[in-house]
Amino acid sequence: MALSDISAGERNEEAISTAVSAFRQVFGMRFQTGEAIRAQHAHTTTYIPAQAPDGVLFAESAEDVKTAVRLCAEHKVPIIPYGTGSSLEGQVNAPNGGISIDFGKMNRVLELNTEDLDCTVEPGITREELNAHLRDTGLFFPIDPGANASIGGMASTRASGTNAVRYGTMKDNVLAVTVVTAKGEEIRTARRARKSSAGYDLTRLYVGSEGTLGVITSVTLRLQGIPDVIAGGICGFPTLKDACNAVIMTIQLGIPVARIELVNALQIKACNAYSGLTLPEQPTLFVEFHGTGESVAMQSRQFGEVATECGGGDFQWTSDAEERAQLWKARHNVYWAAKALRTGASVLATDVCVPISRLADCVAETEDDIERHGLLAPIVGHAGDGNFHVSVVFDDKDPAEIDAVEAFVARLNARALSMDGTCTGEHGIGQGKQAFLPRELGAAVDVMRQVKLALDPDNIFNPGKIFPLQ
């Protein structure tokens, strides 16, 4: 979707004014309409222009959310959930105005069942806060999208991350959610049982719906035991395709890698400068193994053999926590490292995902595309599941550069779809990827519209996201 296509849409000024007055009366100082606060709740790490809400409610309980939804439903005013603002496709923007619900104060662990390896949390808790709470139990929540995102936001965008190759994505780790519907009623989609054949899978329906079908008020999660030993390391390769082939062989041989991240030469250069590393500027895999000391050593040897066969250098691995933390911190800071490559520039962070057998072809063709069109665009990827990201560095005030970036994104998505992949492995559709969804799913998008209209007939839940209703 072009920048010029993302407009404010239709606003009902009278309804919004009445709703704002009602929120002030009901919630007092917990409802804010100051310009700075509203601007903060439209800001995301994205190139899409900010579209601020008309007010922000700092919710403290599910009762607050139910009351807020009822007020918005009564006046037919949009309601936009807000976690930490780390979404990448404009999911927290308010193109038609309305009310933003900030979940920062709804950050409690409601229930912890260590014997069953699950917990129930409020949507505003971040993944780092949750893991800090779990530290003394011997358990952890494994999904790691890089940013310290909220659990509610991660569920809403069906987030993934560096550990997905071993532990899956949010859709695999959410057992149930409670959701406030358009009637202002709270429903629970499932119990804590690890499997069920009872009716429609409403949990999977709401996970990934980006706040367009209801507002999540709690999430029940699978947990994992903290591994006895965690070892990780890096391995350089002559070409990006060689590195991708090593990933493919590792997965096909069934080596139980926990993380296997692809970083191209330009991104290594950026990481060296930004994070103070001294790595050779070549395509590199960041790898991590979880298990016992014996199993981790065996997996590391097996991966080293694969890397050698694919032309890689020595696999340097360590179980030292401090050394591993430095590497993964650099990996998580790739966005800011890319941004620092050009002073004053913006970054469009976009992702696609393809079947693992097509990863090498897709990445190699994408790197050729970047070079051919003279773009500055490092590549990283959660390569173990065929997902990779491109951070295009550009001047968002230059129309010619904007056009070039959007043309590149269109080619990247067309390339992934031609390989039976997807236009987004984990960022979601939001506002930025709407043009590609019909090309990927065809008539299935019409079924999505029918679901949206059935559950949200007045289109109050995060309107303007995923697809247009018309």
Long-range contacts (C-beta under 8 A, 24 or more apart in sequence): 1-431, 1-432, 1-433, 1-434, 1-435, 2-406, 3-47, 3-48, 3-49, 3-402, 3-406, 6-48, 6-49, 6-51, 6-90, 6-93, 6-95, 6-431, 7-95, 8-51, 8-95, 8-96, 8-97, 9-95, 9-96, 9-463, 9-464, 10-96, 11-96, 11-97, 12-76, 12-77, 15-75, 15-76, 15-77, 16-54, 16-75, 16-77, 16-97, 16-98, 18-75, 19-54, 19-71, 19-72, 19-74, 19-75, 19-77, 19-98, 19-99, 20-54, 20-55, 20-99, 22-71, 22-74, 22-75, 23-55, 23-57, 23-68, 23-71, 23-99, 26-67, 26-71, 27-57, 27-64, 30-57, 30-58, 30-59, 30-60, 30-64, 31-55, 31-56, 31-57, 31-58, 32-56, 32-58, 38-100, 40-85, 41-80, 41-82, 41-85, 41-92, 41-100, 41-102, 42-92, 42-93, 42-94, 42-100, 43-85, 44-85, 44-86, 44-87, 44-88, 44-90, 44-91, 44-92, 44-93, 45-85, 45-86, 45-87, 45-88, 45-147, 45-335, 45-349, 46-87, 46-88, 46-89, 46-90, 46-348, 46-349, 46-432, 47-346, 47-347, 47-348, 47-396, 47-405, 48-89, 48-90, 48-93, 48-430, 48-431, 48-432, 50-93, 51-90, 51-93, 51-94, 51-95, 52-94, 53-78, 53-80, 53-94, 53-97, 53-98, 53-99, 53-100, 54-94, 54-97, 54-98, 54-99, 55-99, 55-100, 56-82, 56-99, 56-100, 56-101, 56-102, 57-99, 57-100, 57-101, 57-102, 58-102, 58-104, 58-105, 59-101, 59-102, 59-103, 59-105, 59-106, 60-105, 60-106, 61-106, 62-178, 62-180, 62-186, 62-217, 62-218, 65-101, 65-180, 65-186, 65-215, 65-217, 66-180, 66-184, 66-185, 66-186, 67-184, 68-99, 68-101, 69-180, 69-181, 69-182, 69-184, 69-215, 69-460, 70-183, 70-184, 72-98, 72-99, 72-460, 73-182, 73-183, 73-184, 73-458, 73-460, 76-458, 76-460, 77-460, 78-459, 78-460, 78-461, 78-462, 78-463, 79-215, 79-460, 79-461, 79-462, 80-211, 80-462, 81-123, 81-152, 81-153, 81-156, 81-211, 81-215, 81-216, 81-462, 83-123, 83-124, 83-149, 83-150, 83-152, 83-153, 83-156, 84-126, 84-147, 84-148, 84-149, 84-150, 84-153, 86-145, 86-147, 86-148, 86-149, 86-153, 87-153, 87-157, 87-427, 87-428, 87-430, 88-349, 88-350, 88-427, 88-428, 88-430, 88-432, 89-424, 89-427, 89-428, 89-429, 89-430, 89-431, 89-432, 89-433, 90-430, 90-431, 90-432, 90-465, 91-153, 91-156, 91-157, 91-210, 91-211, 91-428, 91-430, 91-431, 91-462, 91-465, 93-430, 93-431, 93-464, 95-431, 95-463, 95-464, 96-463, 96-464, 98-460, 98-463, 101-215, 103-150, 103-152, 106-217, 107-150, 109-133, 110-218, 111-220, 112-137, 113-192, 114-138, 114-139, 116-192, 117-222, 117-223, 117-224, 117-225, 118-175, 118-192, 118-220, 118-221, 118-222, 118-223, 119-220, 119-221, 119-223, 120-176, 120-218, 120-219, 120-220, 120-221, 121-151, 121-218, 121-219, 121-221, 122-152, 122-217, 122-218, 123-150, 123-151, 123-152, 123-153, 123-155, 123-216, 123-217, 123-218, 123-219, 124-150, 124-151, 124-152, 125-150, 125-151, 126-150, 126-151, 127-151, 127-154, 134-223, 138-225, 138-226, 139-223, 139-224, 139-225, 139-226, 140-223, 140-224, 140-225, 140-226, 141-173, 141-221, 141-223, 141-224, 142-166, 142-167, 142-173, 142-224, 143-167, 143-168, 143-169, 143-170, 143-173, 145-426, 146-331, 146-332, 146-335, 147-332, 151-219, 151-221, 152-216, 152-219, 155-206, 155-207, 155-216, 155-219, 156-207, 156-208, 156-209, 156-210, 156-211, 156-216, 156-428, 157-208, 157-210, 157-426, 157-427, 157-428, 158-207, 158-208, 158-426, 158-428, 159-426, 160-382, 160-385, 160-387, 160-425, 160-426, 161-382, 161-426, 162-259, 162-261, 162-288, 162-328, 162-331, 162-382, 163-258, 163-259, 164-382, 164-384, 164-385, 164-387, 165-251, 165-257, 165-258, 165-259, 165-260, 165-382, 165-384, 165-385, 166-256, 166-257, 166-258, 166-259, 166-290, 166-384, 167-224, 167-258, 169-426, 170-207, 170-208, 171-204, 171-207, 171-208, 172-222, 173-221, 173-222, 174-203, 174-207, 174-219, 174-220, 174-221, 174-222, 175-203, 175-220, 175-221, 175-222, 176-203, 176-219, 176-220, 177-203, 177-206, 177-207, 177-216, 177-218, 177-219, 177-220, 178-216, 178-217, 178-218, 179-206, 179-213, 179-214, 179-215, 179-216, 179-217, 180-214, 180-215, 180-217, 181-214, 181-455, 182-214, 182-455, 182-456, 182-457, 182-458, 182-460, 182-461, 186-217, 190-220, 192-220, 205-451, 208-428, 209-466, 210-428, 210-429, 210-430, 210-462, 210-465, 210-466, 211-461, 211-462, 211-465, 212-452, 212-456, 212-461, 212-462, 212-463, 212-465, 212-466, 213-451, 213-452, 213-455, 213-456, 213-461, 214-455, 214-456, 214-461, 215-461, 227-258, 227-290, 227-291, 228-291, 228-292, 228-293, 229-290, 229-291, 229-292, 229-293, 229-296, 229-319, 230-258, 230-288, 230-289, 230-290, 230-296, 230-319, 230-321, 230-324, 231-288, 231-289, 231-296, 231-297, 231-300, 231-317, 231-318, 231-319, 231-324, 232-259, 232-286, 232-287, 232-288, 232-289, 232-317, 232-318, 232-324, 232-327, 232-328, 233-286, 233-287, 233-300, 233-315, 233-316, 233-317, 233-318, 234-279, 234-284, 234-285, 234-286, 234-287, 234-315, 234-316, 234-327, 235-284, 235-285, 235-287, 235-303, 235-304, 235-307, 235-312, 235-313, 235-314, 235-315, 235-316, 236-279, 236-280, 236-282, 236-283, 236-284, 236-312, 236-313, 237-282, 237-283, 237-284, 237-285, 237-307, 237-310, 237-311, 237-312, 237-313, 238-282, 238-283, 238-311, 239-283, 239-311, 239-364, 240-264, 240-265, 240-283, 240-363, 240-364, 240-367, 240-379, 241-360, 241-363, 241-364, 242-283, 242-310, 242-311, 242-312, 243-283, 243-284, 243-285, 243-310, 243-312, 243-383, 244-359, 244-360, 244-363, 244-364, 244-383, 245-310, 245-360, 246-285, 246-306, 246-307, 246-309, 246-310, 246-312, 247-285, 247-356, 247-359, 247-383, 247-384, 248-356, 248-357, 248-359, 248-360, 249-306, 249-309, 249-310, 250-303, 250-306, 250-384, 251-356, 251-384, 252-356, 253-302, 253-306, 255-299, 255-302, 255-303, 255-306, 256-289, 256-291, 256-299, 257-287, 257-288, 257-289, 257-299, 257-303, 257-384, 258-288, 258-289, 258-290, 259-286, 259-287, 259-288, 259-384, 260-285, 260-286, 260-287, 260-288, 260-382, 260-383, 260-384, 261-285, 261-286, 261-287, 261-331, 261-380, 261-381, 261-382, 261-383, 262-363, 262-379, 262-380, 262-381, 262-383, 262-388, 263-331, 263-334, 263-379, 263-380, 264-367, 264-378, 264-379, 264-380, 266-341, 266-376, 266-377, 266-378, 266-379, 267-334, 267-337, 267-338, 267-378, 267-379, 267-380, 267-391, 270-334, 270-337, 270-338, 270-340, 270-341, 270-378, 271-330, 271-331, 271-333, 271-334, 271-337, 273-337, 273-340, 273-341, 274-330, 274-333, 274-336, 274-337, 274-340, 275-326, 275-329, 275-330, 275-333, 275-337, 277-326, 277-327, 277-330, 285-312, 285-383, 286-327, 286-328, 286-331, 287-315, 287-317, 288-324, 288-328, 293-319, 331-380, 334-378, 334-380, 334-391, 335-391, 337-378, 338-378, 338-391, 338-393, 339-391, 339-393, 341-376, 341-378, 341-393, 342-376, 342-393, 344-395, 345-393, 345-394, 345-395, 346-393, 346-394, 346-395, 346-396, 347-391, 347-392, 347-393, 347-394, 348-391, 348-392, 348-394, 348-405, 348-409, 349-389, 349-390, 349-391, 349-427, 350-389, 350-390, 350-392, 350-409, 350-412, 350-427, 350-432, 351-387, 351-388, 351-389, 351-390, 351-424, 351-425, 351-426, 351-427, 352-387, 352-388, 352-412, 352-413, 352-415, 352-416, 352-421, 352-422, 352-423, 352-424, 352-425, 353-385, 353-386, 353-387, 353-388, 353-416, 353-421, 353-422, 353-424, 353-425, 353-426, 354-386, 354-416, 354-419, 354-420, 354-421, 354-422, 355-386, 355-419, 355-420, 355-421, 356-384, 356-385, 356-386, 358-386, 358-419, 358-420, 358-421, 359-383, 359-386, 359-388, 361-419, 362-388, 362-415, 362-416, 362-419, 362-421, 363-388, 365-415, 366-390, 366-412, 366-415, 369-408, 369-411, 369-412, 369-415, 370-408, 373-404, 373-407, 373-408, 375-404, 375-405, 375-408, 377-408, 382-425, 382-426, 385-425, 386-421, 386-425, 387-425, 387-426, 410-435, 410-436, 413-439, 414-439, 428-466, 429-465, 429-466, 429-467, 430-465, 430-466, 431-464, 431-465, 434-466, 434-467, 434-468, 437-466, 437-467, 438-467
